[in-house]
Amino acid sequence: MKLLITGASGFVGWNAVRYFVDRGFYVQPTFHSLSHYLQNHTERVRLPVQLSVQDGDAVAEVVSRFQPNVILHAAALARPQAAHPPDILHQVNVLGTQHVARAASAVNAHLIFLSTDFVYPSSAGLVNEESLVDVRSAGYARSKLEAEREVKLHANRWTIIRPTNMFGIGTHSSNCFTQFLDRKWEAKESAPVFSDQTRSFLYVDDLLSAAEHIIARGEAQSETYVCGGSEALTRASFALRYATFNGIDPSFCNVMESDQLAGYIGGSSDIRLDTAKLRGLGWKPRPLEEAFEDMRQKGVRENPS
C-alpha cells in the first residue's frame, strides 16, 4: 500500500509517517518546511519532498510520480486561534485542497481529508455526521468547510474526517495541547486552562487508527466521519488529569474562563462528538490514561537516555 502524506512535518503528518511505516505502508512524505524532522529511517519511507499545496502543477507532478493508493491530506494552516489573513487561509486550506483532490482523482487514489469539528457551531453540544454545520463560520472553520466542498467536487474517491482537539507527542515546532502543557511545566510556569471549553479530546494515534480502519475497507464509499476520544472534557479537566498522571502539582493548572486570558482569540464552546459511525468500522479510541501511558513510552523511544 502506497501512502502519500501532505504536511508531514506538522503534528499529525509527523506522527502519521511513523504510524503507517510501522504498519507496513510505503510512505511518501511531503512538507512545506522543517524537513529535518522527517527521518528516512526505513526502506519504506521515500525521501521527503518539499511541496507547496498552493502550486497545483507541483502537486500533480508529485502525485503522478509516486502513484499512491491513498493520500492523507494533513497540510493546512491549522491553528484555529491564529489570526491568519483570509486570503492566505483560502489559498492554503481551500485551493490547496482542491489541487490535492484533482491530483488524487487523476491517479484514482483514495483521498482522506482532515477537516475539523470547528465546522459545527461553538455551542452545538453532542454532534454526529448528520448535525448541521455552521454556515456562518469564519476564519479557519470556514476554510475547512469550503475545503470539504472542494473534496466532494474534485475527488472521485474520498473520505472526510472531522477530528477534535488532538494531543500526543510531536516535533519541537508543533504545539498540541499536551505539548503546550509540557512546555509550561518544564519552564516551571502555570498553564492557563479553560473551564468553559469542552471537547472530545483525541489521541493522535487514535485518529491515525481511524484512518487505517477506513483504508482497510478497500474501495472508498465517499463518507464523512467525526473522530473524537473516549471522553468529553473541558480543557481544565483534561489538564488536571494529565497533571495527575505525570505527578505535576495541580496548582500548575491555572483554571479560568476563556475571556479571562488577555489576547486570546476565541470563547466558550461545547462540541462533543458521537463517534458511533466510526466505531461501526471496528475502531475504538483508547481510555485517556492509556493514551498518556502510550505517549510516555513513545517519548522514551524518541529520546533514549
C-alpha positions as CSV (number, residue, x, y, z in Angstrom):
1,M,0.0,0.0,0.0
2,K,1.5,3.3,-1.1
3,L,0.5,6.3,1.0
4,L,1.4,10.0,0.3
5,I,1.2,12.3,3.3
6,T,0.9,16.1,2.8
7,G,2.0,18.3,5.7
8,A,4.3,15.5,7.0
9,S,6.4,17.9,9.2
10,G,3.3,19.0,11.1
11,F,1.9,17.4,14.2
12,V,-0.5,15.0,12.6
13,G,1.7,14.3,9.5
14,W,4.9,13.7,11.5
15,N,3.0,11.1,13.6
16,A,1.3,9.6,10.5
17,V,4.7,8.9,8.8
18,R,5.8,6.8,11.8
19,Y,2.4,5.2,12.4
20,F,1.9,3.9,8.9
21,V,5.6,2.9,8.3
22,D,5.3,0.7,11.4
23,R,2.3,-1.0,9.8
24,G,4.0,-1.8,6.5
25,F,2.9,1.1,4.3
26,Y,5.3,2.5,1.7
27,V,5.2,6.2,2.5
28,Q,6.0,9.4,0.6
29,P,6.1,12.4,3.0
30,T,5.8,15.9,1.6
31,F,6.5,19.1,3.6
32,H,6.5,22.8,3.2
33,S,9.2,23.5,5.8
34,L,11.1,21.7,8.6
35,S,12.2,18.6,6.6
36,H,14.9,17.8,9.2
37,Y,12.1,16.4,11.4
38,L,11.4,13.6,8.9
39,Q,13.9,10.9,9.4
40,N,14.3,8.4,6.5
41,H,14.6,5.6,9.0
42,T,13.4,2.6,6.9
43,E,13.4,1.5,3.3
44,R,9.6,2.1,3.4
45,V,9.9,5.9,3.6
46,R,10.9,7.8,0.5
47,L,13.0,10.9,0.9
48,P,10.6,13.8,1.9
49,V,9.6,16.1,-1.0
50,Q,9.3,19.8,-0.5
51,L,5.8,20.8,-1.8
52,S,3.5,23.8,-1.6
53,V,-0.1,22.7,-2.0
54,Q,-0.8,26.1,-3.4
55,D,1.2,25.0,-6.6
56,G,-1.3,22.9,-8.5
57,D,1.2,21.8,-11.1
58,A,3.7,20.7,-8.5
59,V,1.1,18.7,-6.6
60,A,0.0,17.0,-9.7
61,E,3.6,16.1,-10.6
62,V,4.5,14.7,-7.2
63,V,1.3,12.6,-7.0
64,S,1.7,11.3,-10.6
65,R,5.3,10.3,-9.9
66,F,4.6,8.4,-6.7
67,Q,1.2,6.9,-7.9
68,P,-0.2,6.5,-4.3
69,N,-3.1,4.2,-3.5
70,V,-4.1,6.7,-0.7
71,I,-3.4,10.3,0.1
72,L,-3.7,11.6,3.6
73,H,-4.1,15.4,3.2
74,A,-2.9,16.9,6.5
75,A,-1.3,20.1,5.1
76,A,-3.1,23.2,6.3
77,L,-2.9,26.4,8.3
78,A,-4.2,24.6,11.3
79,R,-4.2,26.8,14.4
80,P,-7.8,28.0,14.9
81,Q,-6.9,30.7,17.3
82,A,-4.3,32.3,15.0
83,A,-5.4,35.4,13.1
84,H,-4.4,34.2,9.6
85,P,-5.1,36.6,6.7
86,P,-8.3,35.3,4.9
87,D,-6.6,35.2,1.5
88,I,-3.8,33.0,2.8
89,L,-6.2,30.7,4.6
90,H,-8.2,30.4,1.3
91,Q,-5.1,29.7,-0.8
92,V,-3.6,27.0,1.5
93,N,-6.7,25.4,3.0
94,V,-9.2,25.7,0.2
95,L,-7.3,26.0,-3.1
96,G,-4.6,23.7,-1.8
97,T,-7.2,21.0,-1.0
98,Q,-8.7,21.5,-4.5
99,H,-5.2,20.8,-6.0
100,V,-4.7,17.7,-3.9
101,A,-8.2,16.4,-4.8
102,R,-7.7,16.9,-8.5
103,A,-4.3,15.1,-8.3
104,A,-5.9,12.2,-6.4
105,S,-8.6,11.8,-9.0
106,A,-6.0,11.7,-11.8
107,V,-4.4,8.6,-10.3
108,N,-7.6,7.2,-8.8
109,A,-6.2,7.5,-5.3
110,H,-8.4,7.4,-2.2
111,L,-8.2,10.9,-0.6
112,I,-8.5,11.1,3.2
113,F,-9.0,14.8,4.1
114,L,-8.6,16.0,7.7
115,S,-11.2,18.6,8.4
116,T,-12.2,19.8,11.9
117,D,-15.0,19.8,14.5
118,F,-14.9,23.6,14.3
119,V,-17.3,23.3,11.4
120,Y,-20.0,22.9,14.0
121,P,-21.5,25.8,16.0
122,S,-19.5,26.6,19.1
123,S,-22.4,25.6,21.3
124,A,-23.5,22.6,19.3
125,G,-23.2,20.1,22.2
126,L,-23.3,16.5,21.1
127,V,-22.9,16.2,17.3
128,N,-22.5,13.5,14.6
129,E,-22.0,13.5,10.9
130,E,-25.6,14.5,10.2
131,S,-25.6,17.5,12.5
132,L,-25.9,21.0,11.0
133,V,-22.6,22.8,10.4
134,D,-22.1,26.5,11.0
135,V,-22.6,28.1,7.6
136,R,-21.8,31.5,9.1
137,S,-18.4,30.4,10.4
138,A,-15.3,32.5,9.6
139,G,-11.6,32.1,9.5
140,Y,-10.1,28.6,10.0
141,A,-13.5,26.9,10.4
142,R,-14.9,28.4,7.2
143,S,-11.8,27.5,5.2
144,K,-12.1,23.8,6.3
145,L,-15.8,23.8,5.4
146,E,-15.0,25.2,2.0
147,A,-12.2,22.7,1.6
148,E,-14.7,19.8,2.3
149,R,-16.7,21.1,-0.7
150,E,-13.6,21.0,-2.9
151,V,-13.0,17.4,-1.9
152,K,-16.6,16.4,-2.8
153,L,-16.4,18.3,-6.1
154,H,-13.0,17.1,-7.4
155,A,-12.0,13.8,-5.8
156,N,-13.7,10.6,-7.1
157,R,-12.7,8.5,-4.0
158,W,-12.8,10.4,-0.8
159,T,-13.2,10.3,3.0
160,I,-13.6,13.4,5.2
161,I,-12.6,13.1,8.8
162,R,-13.6,15.8,11.3
163,P,-11.3,15.3,14.3
164,T,-11.5,17.3,17.5
165,N,-8.7,18.8,19.6
166,M,-5.7,16.4,19.5
167,F,-2.9,15.5,21.9
168,G,0.2,13.4,21.8
169,I,4.0,13.7,21.2
170,G,5.3,15.8,18.4
171,T,8.2,17.8,17.0
172,H,9.9,20.8,18.5
173,S,7.8,23.1,16.3
174,S,4.3,21.5,16.9
175,N,2.0,22.7,19.7
176,C,-0.8,20.3,20.5
177,F,-2.4,20.7,23.9
178,T,-0.2,18.2,25.8
179,Q,2.9,19.8,24.3
180,F,1.7,23.2,25.4
181,L,1.2,21.9,29.0
182,D,4.6,20.1,29.0
183,R,6.5,23.3,27.9
184,K,4.8,25.4,30.5
185,W,5.5,22.9,33.3
186,E,9.1,22.3,32.2
187,A,9.6,26.1,32.5
188,K,8.1,25.9,36.0
189,E,5.2,28.1,34.8
190,S,1.5,27.6,35.4
191,A,-0.6,26.8,32.3
192,P,-3.8,28.7,31.6
193,V,-6.6,26.1,31.1
194,F,-10.2,26.9,30.3
195,S,-13.2,25.6,32.2
196,D,-15.6,26.8,29.6
197,Q,-14.4,24.9,26.5
198,T,-15.5,21.2,26.1
199,R,-14.1,18.8,23.5
200,S,-13.8,15.0,23.0
201,F,-10.0,15.1,23.3
202,L,-8.4,12.8,20.7
203,Y,-5.1,11.0,20.9
204,V,-3.3,11.5,17.6
205,D,-2.6,7.7,17.2
206,D,-6.4,7.1,17.6
207,L,-7.0,9.4,14.7
208,L,-4.5,7.5,12.6
209,S,-6.0,4.2,13.7
210,A,-9.3,5.6,12.4
211,A,-7.7,6.4,9.0
212,E,-6.2,2.9,9.0
213,H,-9.7,1.3,9.5
214,I,-11.1,3.4,6.7
215,I,-8.3,2.4,4.4
216,A,-8.8,-1.3,5.3
217,R,-12.4,-1.1,3.9
218,G,-10.9,-1.2,0.4
219,E,-13.0,0.8,-2.1
220,A,-13.9,4.2,-0.6
221,Q,-17.6,4.9,-0.3
222,S,-17.3,8.7,-0.1
223,E,-18.1,9.1,3.6
224,T,-17.7,11.7,6.4
225,Y,-16.8,10.7,9.9
226,V,-16.4,12.6,13.2
227,C,-13.5,11.5,15.2
228,G,-13.1,12.1,19.0
229,G,-11.8,10.4,22.1
230,S,-13.4,8.3,24.7
231,E,-14.4,11.2,27.0
232,A,-15.7,14.7,26.6
233,L,-13.8,17.0,29.0
234,T,-13.2,20.7,29.5
235,R,-9.6,21.9,28.8
236,A,-9.2,22.4,32.6
237,S,-10.4,18.8,33.4
238,F,-8.1,17.3,30.8
239,A,-5.1,19.3,32.0
240,L,-5.7,18.2,35.6
241,R,-6.0,14.6,34.6
242,Y,-2.7,14.9,32.6
243,A,-1.0,16.7,35.5
244,T,-2.1,13.9,37.9
245,F,-0.8,11.2,35.6
246,N,2.6,12.9,35.3
247,G,2.9,13.8,39.0
248,I,2.6,17.5,38.4
249,D,1.2,19.7,41.2
250,P,-2.3,20.7,40.1
251,S,-1.5,24.3,41.1
252,F,0.4,24.5,37.8
253,C,-3.1,24.4,36.1
254,N,-4.4,27.9,36.2
255,V,-8.1,27.3,35.7
256,M,-10.0,30.2,34.2
257,E,-12.7,31.0,31.6
258,S,-11.5,31.8,28.1
259,D,-12.4,35.5,28.3
260,Q,-10.1,35.9,31.3
261,L,-6.9,35.3,29.2
262,A,-5.7,38.6,27.7
263,G,-5.3,38.5,23.9
264,Y,-6.9,35.1,23.5
265,I,-8.9,34.8,20.2
266,G,-11.9,32.6,20.9
267,G,-14.5,32.0,23.6
268,S,-16.6,29.4,25.4
269,S,-17.6,26.3,23.4
270,D,-19.1,22.9,23.8
271,I,-18.6,20.4,20.9
272,R,-18.8,16.7,21.8
273,L,-18.6,14.0,19.1
274,D,-20.8,11.0,18.8
275,T,-18.4,8.5,17.0
276,A,-20.9,5.6,16.6
277,K,-20.5,5.7,12.8
278,L,-16.7,5.3,13.0
279,R,-17.0,2.7,15.8
280,G,-19.1,0.7,13.4
281,L,-15.9,0.0,11.4
282,G,-14.4,-1.6,14.5
283,W,-12.5,1.5,15.6
284,K,-12.3,2.3,19.2
285,P,-10.4,5.2,21.0
286,R,-8.4,4.2,24.0
287,P,-9.1,5.5,27.5
288,L,-7.3,8.7,28.4
289,E,-4.7,7.3,30.9
290,E,-3.9,4.5,28.5
291,A,-3.2,7.2,25.8
292,F,-1.0,9.1,28.3
293,E,1.0,5.9,29.0
294,D,1.5,5.2,25.3
295,M,2.8,8.8,24.9
296,R,5.2,8.2,27.8
297,Q,6.6,5.0,26.1
298,K,6.9,6.7,22.8
299,G,8.7,9.6,24.4
300,V,11.3,7.2,25.9
301,R,11.9,5.6,22.5
302,E,12.1,9.0,20.7
303,N,14.6,10.4,23.4
304,P,16.6,7.4,24.6
305,S,19.0,8.1,27.5
